[in-house]
Amino acid sequence: TGKVQGKTAARHTSDEFVAFLDQVFGQCKRRQEIHIILDNLSAHKTAKVEAFLQQHANVKLHFTPTYSSWLNQVELWFARVERDVARGIFTSVKDLARKLTRYIRAYSAAAKPFSWKYSNVKRRVHAKELNATVH
């Protein structure tokens, strides 16, 4: 759908991440498969996260390869947030959180899925080239 769910937090801890997973899970249909693409932050790989996943078998986490944030579609959205919100004036952290939440709601009201493809055929990496560099 392209809709965004967000949650602000003072720190990015395992507890905060599990609370966010609970929020996402609570807004989905009962047996809906949920696939979440993540970076390799240590807060995403703790025993608390593992316990959540064991209790919610329909939630799957997928990790992007290290140093490949350019593959992650969420990075495109973060760039948009930075351009549209983060360069604003804020009277407090609470004010920033409020404005981010308002932005997420407005964005999601008219959301469309990201469409991404790599079209520069001359710069594609072929499987045999990749195998030659992996050894």
Buried (B, 14 or more C-beta within 10 A) or exposed (E): EEBBEBBBEEEEBBEBBBEBBEEBBEEBEEEEEBEBEBBEEEBBBBEBBEEBBEEBEBBEBEEBEEEEEEEBBBBEBEEEBEEEBBEEEBEEEEEBBBBBEEBBEEBBEEEEEEEEEEEEEEEEEEEEEEEEEEE
